[in-house]
Amino acid sequence: MVDPEEAIKRKLDEIVGTQYDSINDKIALRKRLVKWFAGAIFAIAAVSVIVYVIESHRLPRDVPPRAAKPVVIQIVPTTPRSP
């Protein structure tokens, strides 16, 4: 009689295999460094675009801000209350 665990292991070995290719440490480190540098460059580019958009939409210093409209307040007297 075949052990169920052994049968599962044998079937898994047929499908997946018994060996795997280990990645060279230098290649893995290089891939990680490339990802980090790409992320840093992307972050710097994103911040640069945000600063450029904000600065391009600011008003120049020689243009005065719009004058605020005056607010008219009308005080209406009320009738005195009786005690």
Buried (B, 14 or more C-beta within 10 A) or exposed (E): EEEEEEEEEEEEEEEEEEEEEEEEEEEEEEEEEEEEEEEEEEEEEEEEEEEEEEEEEEEEEEEEEEEEEEEEEEEEEEEEEEE
